[in-house]
Amino acid sequence: MKLNSLRLNPFEFPGNTEFRFILLIVAVTGASLFIYADFYNSVIWNKTSEFSPGICALCMLGGSILTLSVAVVIYWWLPDWKIKKERMRSLKDRDTPDLVGYLHELSREAGLIRLPSFFWGVLDQTKEGYAFGRWGRLCVYLPNGLVNSFEENLPEFRAILFHELAHIYNGDVHRTYLSFTVWWAFLITALPTFVITLLRSSWERILGMSGRVLVLFLLIYLMRNAVLRVREFYADLRASIWDQQSSALRLALESAERSSEKRGFWQRIWLTHPDLGDRRRILDNPTPLLQMGFWDAFTTGMATMIPFAGLISLAVFTLLSVTDSPSFMQGLLMFFVPAFFCVILIIYIIGAGTWRTTFVAVACGKPVQGINRLGVGLALGMVVGWKISFIGASQFSSFPLALLLSTGLVLIGITGFVEWVAAGAMVWLPIAATTQSPRIFYRWGIAIAGIILSSLFVGLFMRLISLNAQFLFESITVLDLLSSESITVLNPFTSFALIGLWAFPLSSWFWRRRIENTPVSEWLFLDSPSQPITLPQQIQLKPTLALIVGLLGGLVGHFFVFILVVLGSNIALFIFLSVCIQVLVAGLVAAWMRSLGSIHGLFSASIAAFIIASGVFIHTNLNLAGALFLGTRIFNTGGLVAVPTVVIASGIGKWLRNSKRFRVKSVGN
């Protein structure tokens, strides 16, 4: 049986509905922080008096809490209002015990732990039922036309009810109505506040601020629509699992599609329900639900950075309300805490999206495609989100070079990191395919990726944060900024990150026997295959070769350390020697290996660094603390230089192997 003929299972991974709902809440929070901070600056603060950071922070926090609180109140009240407004009656009031019993039977077939309440529309002759409600009170509305089809067309009735019950099973009801209420709360509270702000502003400022808020408004609106659209795909798929013997849902979609109006992409993004043709195609092939695209990543980056800037402002104003002279470490902490929150959010959404995208390639035996687009989309979204945020625009407008450099660094770093996440998923998913569920694998993979990214942030980006802090904290001196460079090479978090970059993917080598000729588990597919299926040949790891090269390089370095100690050389030569050997070892392995050369190269560089550092400990007269200090510096400095080296060397190796003039016989097949 061909793998392409089977529908891949999107339910074993976090879904797009969950991602987009989270981003909606994050975007609303970020926009609210932005609007209420501007409200204080334009309306509350009297420019003749001293600026009060504490009141500004209170206004930002209180306004955002107000918006979310209004959303919760509307969400809790909405089901009762809906029942009264549409004059729904409980289905129990209708003398149809057979119908009520059948509905309870369908609910049990759907696996619902708690049966929903069923309501009936007496005068509604349509067949468009829907699920609604809140926590603790989930309901299904059945118009009279749908109730009549119970006797006239039972397969159609069953398909429609399964679709609505699927919304409840998938948890869509809560996300749907919270999406509506968050949007309404934003319109009720935040936007009027912004209009009041504009009334106190100059025309130049009105144009500038309106453009930024318009972008936020459109972002929130489109996210809300995206949540409402994508939930229909998952409900269709869930209903098709429960009702495999009936094709009523597919026939209904095909019939409706023939009579519906064809819409283009730019028309569909404004709709709250997906195009019927898209629903039918996803029902037959749900692979697009598993693949994350450029615009998904772009939206994630943009929505994440909007609250990041607002949270930094909130933290800074809170700190300044407590002390007039914040210390250097307090200033860095005010940047680190919001950044750590954003790291968690990005890793959860982009990490899971990368695992899903890689899963499609692994299951179909094809190369992973689109990972670079994810990295580029995420990086550009982060830059745009920062640009339109509360504190980002003024910085970049005053320092255009900072925008260019930051964009380049973020683009390179994020793209490389997303590719690394895909590499880890590529080697672990074949192992997960032989188990009962992939969840433990991608959860651990995302958690490890989060730890590594956080560690790299502490070690590599603390310098950038300290530079940004200069704009807000006058107490930070140039000496403080220069000394912050040592945080990168002396921080143990950097060491953990460098080790994790190769340890997580290569550790799958110990389970290599598990995937050889082992049939895959049923969780990969929505439909049970008629015969056992094995995955196509997967990536072959060669850590032994990388280990040997690293040992040889490390022994050479160990010997030179002994020579340098005898000659009485200074510490700078130890570090320079280590960097040269690690770069040489990493570059050779990365260029030679066909599969995951960068990861094998980093492994070799780490082995060489361990041995060189042991030589420093053995041959020098340093005490334990001094030896650890120097060893950490040797390991981190060489490792950080090796990271871009292996990327370049791996690219050169691939070019040489594909070149007609050069045929390099590579290992790793």
C-alpha positions as CSV (number, residue, x, y, z in Angstrom):
1,M,0.0,0.0,0.0
2,K,1.3,3.4,-1.0
3,L,1.8,6.0,1.8
4,N,0.4,8.7,-0.4
5,S,-3.0,7.0,-0.6
6,L,-3.5,7.2,3.2
7,R,-4.6,10.3,5.1
8,L,-2.0,11.5,7.7
9,N,-3.3,12.1,11.2
10,P,-3.1,15.8,12.3
11,F,-4.7,15.1,15.7
12,E,-1.5,13.8,17.4
13,F,0.1,17.2,17.1
14,P,-1.0,20.6,18.5
15,G,-3.4,22.1,15.9
16,N,-3.7,25.3,14.1
17,T,-6.9,26.2,16.0
18,E,-4.9,26.2,19.3
19,F,-2.0,28.2,17.8
20,R,-4.1,30.9,16.3
21,F,-6.3,31.3,19.4
22,I,-3.2,31.8,21.6
23,L,-1.8,34.3,19.1
24,L,-5.1,36.2,19.1
25,I,-5.0,36.5,22.9
26,V,-1.4,37.6,22.8
27,A,-2.0,40.2,20.0
28,V,-5.0,41.7,21.9
29,T,-2.9,41.9,25.1
30,G,0.0,43.5,23.2
31,A,-2.3,46.0,21.4
32,S,-4.0,46.9,24.7
33,L,-0.7,47.6,26.4
34,F,0.2,49.8,23.5
35,I,-3.1,51.7,23.5
36,Y,-3.3,52.3,27.2
37,A,0.3,53.5,27.4
38,D,-0.4,56.0,24.7
39,F,-3.6,57.0,26.5
40,Y,-1.6,57.9,29.6
41,N,1.0,59.8,27.5
42,S,-1.6,61.8,25.6
43,V,-4.5,62.3,28.0
44,I,-3.6,61.6,31.6
45,W,0.0,63.0,31.7
46,N,0.2,66.8,31.9
47,K,3.3,67.7,30.0
48,T,4.1,70.5,32.5
49,S,4.4,68.0,35.3
50,E,6.9,65.2,35.9
51,F,6.3,61.9,34.1
52,S,5.0,59.2,36.5
53,P,6.2,55.7,35.5
54,G,4.1,54.1,38.2
55,I,0.8,55.6,37.0
56,C,1.7,54.8,33.4
57,A,2.4,51.1,34.4
58,L,-0.9,51.0,36.3
59,C,-2.7,52.4,33.3
60,M,-1.2,49.8,31.0
61,L,-1.8,46.9,33.3
62,G,-5.3,48.0,34.4
63,G,-6.4,48.7,30.9
64,S,-5.3,45.3,29.6
65,I,-6.9,43.5,32.5
66,L,-10.1,45.5,31.8
67,T,-10.2,44.3,28.2
68,L,-9.7,40.7,29.1
69,S,-12.2,40.8,31.9
70,V,-14.9,42.2,29.7
71,A,-14.1,39.4,27.3
72,V,-14.6,36.8,30.1
73,V,-17.9,38.4,31.2
74,I,-19.3,38.4,27.7
75,Y,-18.2,34.8,27.2
76,W,-19.9,33.7,30.4
77,W,-23.1,35.5,29.6
78,L,-23.3,34.8,25.8
79,P,-24.9,31.3,25.8
80,D,-27.9,32.4,28.0
81,W,-28.4,35.5,25.8
82,K,-28.2,33.4,22.7
83,I,-30.8,31.0,23.9
84,K,-33.2,33.8,24.8
85,K,-32.6,35.9,21.7
86,E,-33.2,33.0,19.3
87,R,-36.0,31.6,21.4
88,M,-34.5,28.1,21.6
89,R,-36.4,25.4,23.4
90,S,-35.0,22.3,25.1
91,L,-35.3,19.3,22.8
92,K,-36.8,17.4,25.8
93,D,-39.9,19.6,25.5
94,R,-40.5,18.0,22.1
95,D,-42.2,14.6,22.4
96,T,-39.5,12.7,20.5
97,P,-37.9,10.2,22.9
98,D,-36.4,8.3,20.0
99,L,-34.5,11.5,18.8
100,V,-33.3,12.3,22.2
101,G,-32.1,8.8,22.8
102,Y,-30.3,8.7,19.4
103,L,-28.6,12.0,20.2
104,H,-27.3,10.6,23.4
105,E,-26.1,7.5,21.6
106,L,-24.2,9.7,19.0
107,S,-22.6,11.6,21.9
108,R,-21.4,8.4,23.5
109,E,-20.1,7.2,20.1
110,A,-18.2,10.5,19.9
111,G,-16.5,9.8,23.2
112,L,-17.9,12.8,25.0
113,I,-17.5,12.4,28.8
114,R,-20.3,14.9,29.5
115,L,-23.4,15.0,27.3
116,P,-24.3,18.4,25.9
117,S,-27.7,20.0,26.2
118,F,-29.7,19.9,22.9
119,F,-31.9,22.8,21.9
120,W,-34.5,23.1,19.2
121,G,-35.5,25.9,16.9
122,V,-39.2,25.6,16.3
123,L,-39.6,28.0,13.4
124,D,-36.2,27.5,11.8
125,Q,-36.6,25.3,8.8
126,T,-32.8,25.3,7.8
127,K,-30.5,22.4,8.5
128,E,-27.6,24.5,9.8
129,G,-27.1,23.4,13.4
130,Y,-24.2,24.5,15.5
131,A,-22.5,23.9,18.9
132,F,-22.2,26.7,21.4
133,G,-21.8,27.3,25.1
134,R,-19.1,27.8,27.8
135,W,-17.2,25.9,30.4
136,G,-19.7,23.7,32.2
137,R,-22.5,24.3,29.8
138,L,-22.0,23.0,26.3
139,C,-25.0,23.0,23.9
140,V,-26.0,21.9,20.4
141,Y,-28.7,23.8,18.5
142,L,-30.9,21.8,16.1
143,P,-33.2,23.8,13.8
144,N,-36.5,22.3,12.9
145,G,-35.4,21.4,9.4
146,L,-32.5,19.4,10.8
147,V,-34.8,17.6,13.3
148,N,-37.1,16.6,10.4
149,S,-34.2,15.0,8.6
150,F,-33.9,12.6,11.4
151,E,-36.7,10.6,9.9
152,E,-36.2,11.7,6.2
153,N,-32.5,11.3,5.8
154,L,-30.8,9.7,8.7
155,P,-27.2,9.5,7.2
156,E,-27.3,13.3,6.5
157,F,-28.6,13.9,10.1
158,R,-25.9,11.7,11.5
159,A,-23.1,13.4,9.5
160,I,-24.2,16.9,10.6
161,L,-24.5,15.9,14.3
162,F,-21.1,14.3,14.3
163,H,-19.6,17.4,12.8
164,E,-21.1,19.6,15.7
165,L,-20.2,17.0,18.3
166,A,-16.6,17.1,16.9
167,H,-16.5,20.8,17.7
168,I,-17.2,19.9,21.3
169,Y,-14.7,17.0,21.4
170,N,-12.0,19.2,19.8
171,G,-12.5,22.0,22.3
172,D,-13.4,24.4,19.6
173,V,-16.5,25.8,21.3
174,H,-14.5,27.6,24.0
175,R,-12.0,28.9,21.5
176,T,-14.7,30.1,19.1
177,Y,-16.7,32.1,21.6
178,L,-13.6,33.4,23.4
179,S,-12.4,34.6,20.0
180,F,-15.6,36.4,19.4
181,T,-15.7,37.9,22.9
182,V,-12.1,39.0,22.9
183,W,-12.7,40.8,19.6
184,W,-15.9,42.5,21.0
185,A,-14.1,43.4,24.2
186,F,-11.3,45.0,22.2
187,L,-13.8,47.0,20.3
188,I,-15.7,48.0,23.4
189,T,-12.7,49.0,25.6
190,A,-9.4,49.5,23.8
191,L,-10.5,51.2,20.5
192,P,-12.7,53.9,22.2
193,T,-9.7,54.6,24.4
194,F,-7.5,55.1,21.3
195,V,-10.1,57.4,19.7
196,I,-10.0,59.6,22.9
197,T,-6.2,59.7,22.6
198,L,-6.4,60.9,19.0
199,L,-8.7,63.7,20.0
200,R,-5.8,65.1,22.0
201,S,-3.1,64.7,19.4
202,S,-1.7,66.7,16.5
203,W,-2.5,65.7,12.9
204,E,1.0,64.4,12.3
205,R,0.7,62.2,15.4
206,I,-2.8,61.1,14.4
207,L,-1.6,59.8,11.1
208,G,1.4,58.0,12.6
209,M,-0.5,56.4,15.5
210,S,-3.5,55.5,13.4
211,G,-1.4,53.5,10.9
212,R,0.2,51.4,13.7
213,V,-3.1,50.8,15.4
214,L,-4.7,49.9,12.1
215,V,-2.1,47.2,11.5
216,L,-2.8,45.8,15.0
217,F,-6.6,46.0,14.3
218,L,-6.3,44.1,11.1
219,L,-3.9,41.5,12.7
220,I,-6.4,40.8,15.5
221,Y,-9.4,40.7,13.1
222,L,-7.7,38.3,10.6
223,M,-6.5,36.1,13.5
224,R,-10.1,35.8,14.8
225,N,-11.3,34.8,11.4
226,A,-8.5,32.3,11.0
227,V,-9.5,30.6,14.3
228,L,-13.1,30.3,13.1
229,R,-12.1,28.9,9.7
230,V,-9.6,26.3,10.6
231,R,-11.8,24.7,13.3
232,E,-14.2,23.5,10.6
233,F,-11.4,21.4,8.9
234,Y,-10.7,19.6,12.2
235,A,-14.3,19.0,12.9
236,D,-14.8,17.5,9.4
237,L,-11.9,15.2,9.9
238,R,-13.0,14.1,13.4
239,A,-16.5,13.4,12.1
240,S,-15.1,11.3,9.2
241,I,-13.3,9.1,11.7
242,W,-16.5,8.5,13.7
243,D,-18.6,7.9,10.6
244,Q,-16.3,6.0,8.3
245,Q,-19.0,3.9,6.8
246,S,-21.0,6.9,5.6
247,S,-20.0,9.4,2.9
248,A,-22.8,11.8,3.6
249,L,-20.6,14.6,4.8
250,R,-18.4,14.3,1.7
251,L,-21.4,14.2,-0.6
252,A,-22.9,17.2,1.1
253,L,-19.7,19.2,0.7
254,E,-19.4,18.3,-3.0
255,S,-23.1,19.2,-3.6
256,A,-22.7,22.6,-1.8
257,E,-19.4,23.3,-3.6
258,R,-21.0,23.0,-7.0
259,S,-23.6,25.7,-6.1
260,S,-21.3,28.0,-4.2
261,E,-19.4,31.0,-5.5
262,K,-15.7,30.5,-6.2
263,R,-13.4,32.8,-4.1
264,G,-9.8,33.8,-4.3
265,F,-7.3,33.7,-1.5
266,W,-7.7,37.4,-0.6
267,Q,-11.4,37.0,-0.4
268,R,-11.2,33.8,1.7
269,I,-9.1,35.4,4.5
270,W,-11.9,37.7,5.4
271,L,-14.4,34.9,5.9
272,T,-15.3,33.2,9.2
273,H,-16.1,29.9,7.5
274,P,-13.8,28.2,5.0
275,D,-14.5,27.8,1.4
276,L,-16.5,24.6,0.7
277,G,-14.0,23.4,-1.9
278,D,-11.2,23.8,0.7
279,R,-13.2,21.7,3.2
280,R,-13.7,18.9,0.7
281,R,-10.0,18.9,-0.3
282,I,-8.9,18.9,3.4
283,L,-11.3,16.1,4.1
284,D,-9.7,14.0,1.4
285,N,-6.1,15.0,2.2
286,P,-5.4,16.7,5.5
287,T,-1.7,17.2,4.8
288,P,-2.0,21.0,4.5
289,L,-3.1,21.1,8.1
290,L,0.2,19.6,9.2
291,Q,2.3,22.0,7.2
292,M,3.2,25.4,8.6
293,G,3.7,28.1,6.0
294,F,5.5,31.4,5.7
295,W,2.5,33.6,6.7
296,D,1.8,31.4,9.8
297,A,5.4,31.9,10.9
298,F,5.3,35.7,10.1
299,T,2.1,36.2,12.1
300,T,3.6,34.3,15.0
301,G,6.7,36.5,15.0
302,M,4.7,39.7,14.7
303,A,2.1,38.8,17.3
304,T,4.8,37.7,19.7
305,M,6.9,40.9,19.5
306,I,4.0,43.3,20.0
307,P,3.4,42.3,23.6
308,F,7.2,41.8,24.1
309,A,7.7,45.6,23.6
310,G,4.7,46.4,25.7
311,L,5.9,44.1,28.5
312,I,9.3,45.7,28.4
313,S,7.7,49.1,28.8
314,L,5.5,47.8,31.6
315,A,8.5,46.3,33.4
316,V,10.7,49.4,32.9
317,F,8.0,51.8,34.2
318,T,7.4,49.5,37.2
319,L,11.1,49.5,38.0
320,L,11.4,53.2,37.6
321,S,8.5,53.8,39.9
322,V,10.3,51.9,42.7
323,T,13.8,53.3,42.2
324,D,15.2,56.3,40.4
325,S,18.6,54.7,39.7
326,P,18.2,51.1,38.6
327,S,21.2,48.9,38.6
328,F,22.7,47.3,35.5
329,M,21.4,43.8,36.5
330,Q,17.9,45.1,37.2
331,G,17.8,46.7,33.8
332,L,18.9,43.5,32.1
333,L,16.3,41.5,34.1
334,M,13.6,43.9,32.9
335,F,14.5,42.8,29.3
336,F,15.1,39.2,30.0
337,V,11.7,38.3,31.7
338,P,9.6,39.5,28.7
339,A,12.0,37.9,26.3
340,F,11.8,34.6,28.1
341,F,8.0,34.7,27.8
342,C,8.4,35.3,24.1
343,V,10.9,32.4,23.7
344,I,8.3,30.0,25.3
345,L,5.6,31.2,23.0
346,I,7.7,31.0,19.8
347,I,9.2,27.6,20.7
348,Y,5.7,26.2,21.4
349,I,4.1,27.4,18.1
350,I,7.0,27.3,15.7
351,G,8.6,24.2,17.3
352,A,5.4,22.2,17.0
353,G,4.8,23.6,13.5
354,T,8.2,22.5,12.5
355,W,7.7,19.0,13.9
356,R,4.4,18.7,12.0
357,T,6.0,19.9,8.7
358,T,8.8,17.4,9.2
359,F,6.4,14.6,10.0
360,V,4.8,15.0,6.5
361,A,8.2,14.6,4.9
362,V,9.2,11.6,7.0
363,A,5.9,9.8,6.6
364,C,6.0,10.3,2.8
365,G,9.7,9.6,2.4
366,K,10.4,13.0,0.9
367,P,12.9,15.8,1.6
368,V,11.8,18.3,4.2
369,Q,10.6,21.5,2.4
370,G,9.7,24.9,3.6
371,I,11.8,25.0,6.8
372,N,13.8,28.0,5.5
373,R,10.6,29.9,4.8
374,L,9.4,29.3,8.3
375,G,12.7,30.8,9.7
376,V,12.5,33.7,7.4
377,G,8.9,34.4,8.1
378,L,9.4,34.2,11.8
379,A,12.4,36.5,11.7
380,L,10.7,39.1,9.5
381,G,7.5,38.9,11.6
382,M,9.6,39.6,14.8
383,V,11.2,42.6,13.2
384,V,7.9,44.1,11.9
385,G,6.2,43.4,15.2
386,W,9.0,45.2,17.0
387,K,8.9,48.1,14.5
388,I,5.2,48.9,15.1
389,S,5.3,48.3,18.8
390,F,5.3,50.9,21.5
391,I,9.0,51.3,22.1
392,G,10.4,49.8,18.9
393,A,9.5,52.4,16.3
394,S,11.2,55.4,17.9
395,Q,14.5,53.4,18.4
396,F,14.7,52.2,14.8
397,S,13.6,55.5,13.3
398,S,16.5,57.1,15.1
399,F,18.9,54.3,14.4
400,P,18.3,52.8,10.9
401,L,21.6,50.9,11.1
402,A,20.3,49.2,14.3
403,L,17.3,48.0,12.3
404,L,19.5,46.6,9.5
405,L,21.9,44.9,11.8
406,S,19.2,43.5,14.0
407,T,17.2,42.2,11.1
408,G,20.3,40.4,9.7
409,L,21.2,38.8,13.0
410,V,17.7,37.7,13.8
411,L,17.2,36.4,10.2
412,I,20.4,34.3,10.3
413,G,19.9,33.1,13.9
414,I,16.2,32.2,13.7
415,T,16.5,30.5,10.3
416,G,19.4,28.3,11.5
417,F,17.6,27.4,14.7
418,V,14.4,26.4,12.9
419,E,16.5,24.2,10.7
420,W,18.1,22.6,13.7
421,V,14.6,21.9,15.2
422,A,13.7,20.2,11.9
423,A,16.9,18.1,12.0
424,G,16.0,16.9,15.5
425,A,12.5,16.0,14.4
426,M,13.8,14.2,11.3
427,V,15.8,11.7,13.3
428,W,13.4,11.2,16.1
429,L,10.1,10.9,14.2
430,P,11.0,7.5,12.7
431,I,11.4,6.2,16.2
432,A,8.2,7.8,17.3
433,A,6.4,6.1,14.4
434,T,7.1,2.7,16.0
435,T,5.5,3.7,19.3
436,Q,1.9,4.3,20.4
437,S,2.1,8.1,20.2
438,P,4.6,10.8,19.1
439,R,3.6,13.2,21.9
440,I,6.3,12.4,24.4
441,F,8.9,12.9,21.6
442,Y,7.8,16.2,20.3
443,R,7.1,17.5,23.8
444,W,10.6,16.7,24.9
445,G,12.0,18.0,21.6
446,I,10.2,21.3,22.0
447,A,11.2,21.6,25.6
448,I,14.8,20.9,24.8
449,A,14.7,23.4,22.0
450,G,13.2,26.0,24.4
451,I,16.0,25.4,26.9
452,I,18.7,25.7,24.2
453,L,17.1,28.9,22.7
454,S,16.8,30.4,26.2
455,S,20.4,29.4,27.0
456,L,21.6,30.9,23.7
457,F,19.6,34.0,24.5
458,V,21.3,34.4,27.9
459,G,24.7,33.7,26.4
460,L,24.6,35.3,23.0
461,F,22.0,38.0,23.0
462,M,22.6,39.5,26.5
463,R,25.1,41.8,24.8
464,L,22.4,43.1,22.4
465,I,20.0,43.6,25.3
466,S,22.5,45.5,27.3
467,L,23.0,47.8,24.3
468,N,19.3,48.4,24.1
469,A,19.2,49.1,27.8
470,Q,21.5,52.0,27.2
471,F,18.6,53.9,25.7
472,L,16.6,53.7,28.9
473,F,19.0,53.5,31.8
474,E,21.5,56.4,31.9
475,S,23.3,54.7,34.8
476,I,24.8,52.1,32.5
477,T,28.3,53.0,31.5
478,V,30.4,52.0,28.5
479,L,32.6,49.9,30.8
480,D,29.5,48.0,31.8
481,L,28.5,47.4,28.2
482,L,32.0,46.2,27.3
483,S,32.3,43.9,30.3
484,S,28.9,42.3,29.4
485,E,30.7,40.5,26.5
486,S,32.2,38.1,29.0
487,I,28.7,36.9,29.8
488,T,28.7,35.1,26.4
489,V,31.9,33.0,26.8
490,L,31.9,32.5,30.5
491,N,28.2,31.6,31.0
492,P,27.6,27.9,31.6
493,F,24.2,28.3,29.8
494,T,26.1,28.8,26.6
495,S,28.0,25.5,27.3
496,F,24.7,23.7,27.8
497,A,23.3,25.1,24.6
498,L,26.3,24.1,22.6
499,I,26.2,20.5,23.9
500,G,22.4,20.3,23.4
501,L,22.8,21.3,19.7
502,W,24.4,17.9,19.0
503,A,23.4,15.8,21.9
504,F,19.6,15.8,21.2
505,P,19.7,14.7,17.5
506,L,22.6,12.3,17.9
507,S,21.1,10.5,20.9
508,S,18.6,9.0,18.6
509,W,21.4,6.8,17.2
510,F,21.0,4.5,20.3
511,W,17.5,3.6,19.1
512,R,18.5,3.0,15.4
513,R,17.7,-0.7,15.6
514,R,14.1,0.0,16.5
515,I,13.2,1.4,13.1
516,E,14.7,-1.3,11.0
517,N,11.9,-3.2,9.3
518,T,9.5,-2.3,12.1
519,P,5.9,-1.5,11.0
520,V,4.7,1.9,11.9
521,S,1.9,2.4,14.4
522,E,-1.6,3.3,13.5
523,W,-1.5,6.8,14.9
524,L,0.2,8.0,11.7
525,F,-3.0,7.7,9.7
526,L,-6.6,8.6,10.1
527,D,-7.7,5.4,8.4
528,S,-6.4,2.0,9.4
529,P,-4.1,0.5,6.6
530,S,-5.0,-2.8,5.2
531,Q,-1.4,-4.2,5.6
532,P,1.6,-3.4,7.7
533,I,3.6,-0.4,6.5
534,T,7.3,0.5,7.0
535,L,8.7,3.9,6.5
536,P,11.2,4.6,3.7
537,Q,14.9,4.6,4.5
538,Q,15.7,7.4,7.0
539,I,18.7,9.5,7.8
540,Q,21.8,7.4,8.8
541,L,23.8,9.0,11.7
542,K,27.5,8.4,11.9
543,P,28.6,9.7,15.3
544,T,31.4,7.2,15.6
545,L,33.3,8.8,12.7
546,A,32.7,12.3,14.2
547,L,33.9,11.0,17.6
548,I,37.2,9.7,16.1
549,V,38.0,12.9,14.3
550,G,37.2,14.9,17.5
551,L,39.4,12.7,19.5
552,L,42.3,13.0,17.1
553,G,41.9,16.8,17.0
554,G,41.7,17.0,20.8
555,L,44.8,14.9,21.3
556,V,46.8,17.1,19.0
557,G,45.5,20.1,20.9
558,H,46.4,18.4,24.2
559,F,49.9,18.0,23.0
560,F,50.2,21.6,22.0
561,V,48.9,22.7,25.4
562,F,51.7,20.8,27.0
563,I,54.2,22.6,24.7
564,L,52.7,26.0,25.4
565,V,52.8,25.4,29.2
566,V,56.5,24.5,28.9
567,L,57.2,27.6,26.9
568,G,55.3,29.7,29.5
569,S,52.7,31.1,27.0
570,N,49.8,33.2,28.1
571,I,46.1,32.3,28.2
572,A,45.3,34.0,24.9
573,L,47.4,31.4,23.0
574,F,45.5,28.6,24.7
575,I,42.2,30.0,23.6
576,F,43.5,30.8,20.0
577,L,44.8,27.2,19.7
578,S,41.5,25.7,20.9
579,V,39.5,27.8,18.5
580,C,41.7,26.8,15.5
581,I,41.5,23.1,16.3
582,Q,37.7,23.1,16.9
583,V,37.0,25.1,13.8
584,L,39.3,22.8,11.7
585,V,37.7,19.6,13.1
586,A,34.2,20.9,12.8
587,G,34.6,22.1,9.3
588,L,36.2,18.9,8.0
589,V,33.4,16.7,9.5
590,A,30.6,19.0,8.4
591,A,31.9,19.2,4.8
592,W,32.5,15.4,4.6
593,M,29.2,14.1,6.1
594,R,26.3,13.8,3.8
595,S,23.6,13.8,6.5
596,L,23.4,16.4,9.2
597,G,27.0,17.4,8.7
598,S,26.6,20.5,10.9
599,I,25.5,18.5,13.9
600,H,28.2,15.9,13.5
601,G,30.7,18.8,13.1
602,L,29.6,20.4,16.4
603,F,29.9,17.0,18.1
604,S,33.5,16.7,16.9
605,A,34.3,20.2,18.0
606,S,32.9,19.6,21.5
607,I,35.0,16.4,21.9
608,A,38.1,18.2,20.8
609,A,37.4,21.0,23.3
610,F,36.8,18.6,26.1
611,I,40.2,17.0,25.6
612,I,42.0,20.4,25.2
613,A,40.3,21.7,28.4
614,S,41.5,18.5,30.2
615,G,45.0,19.3,29.1
616,V,44.7,22.8,30.6
617,F,43.6,21.2,33.9
618,I,46.4,18.6,33.9
619,H,49.4,20.6,32.7
620,T,48.8,24.0,34.3
621,N,49.2,25.1,37.9
622,L,45.7,26.6,38.0
623,N,43.4,25.7,40.9
624,L,40.1,24.0,40.2
625,A,38.2,27.3,39.9
626,G,40.8,28.8,37.6
627,A,40.9,25.6,35.4
628,L,37.1,25.6,35.1
629,F,37.1,29.3,34.3
630,L,39.6,28.8,31.5
631,G,38.1,25.5,30.3
632,T,34.6,27.1,30.0
633,R,36.1,29.9,28.0
634,I,38.0,27.5,25.7
635,F,34.9,25.4,25.2
636,N,32.4,28.3,24.6
637,T,34.7,30.4,22.4
638,G,35.6,27.6,20.1
639,G,32.0,26.3,20.0
640,L,30.5,29.7,19.1
641,V,33.0,30.1,16.3
642,A,32.3,26.5,15.2
643,V,28.6,27.1,14.8
644,P,28.8,29.4,11.7
645,T,31.8,27.3,10.5
646,V,29.8,24.1,10.3
647,V,27.0,25.8,8.5
648,I,29.3,27.2,5.8
649,A,31.3,24.0,5.6
650,S,28.2,21.9,5.2
651,G,27.0,24.1,2.4
652,I,30.3,23.9,0.6
653,G,30.3,20.1,1.0
654,K,26.9,19.9,-0.6
655,W,27.9,22.2,-3.4
656,L,31.0,20.1,-4.1
657,R,29.0,16.8,-4.1
658,N,26.5,18.3,-6.6
659,S,29.1,19.9,-8.7
660,K,29.9,18.4,-12.1
661,R,33.6,19.4,-11.9
662,F,34.1,18.0,-8.4
663,R,32.9,14.6,-7.3
664,V,33.6,14.1,-3.6
665,K,32.8,10.7,-2.2
666,S,31.0,11.3,1.0
667,V,30.1,9.2,4.0
668,G,26.8,9.0,5.8
669,N,24.8,6.9,3.3
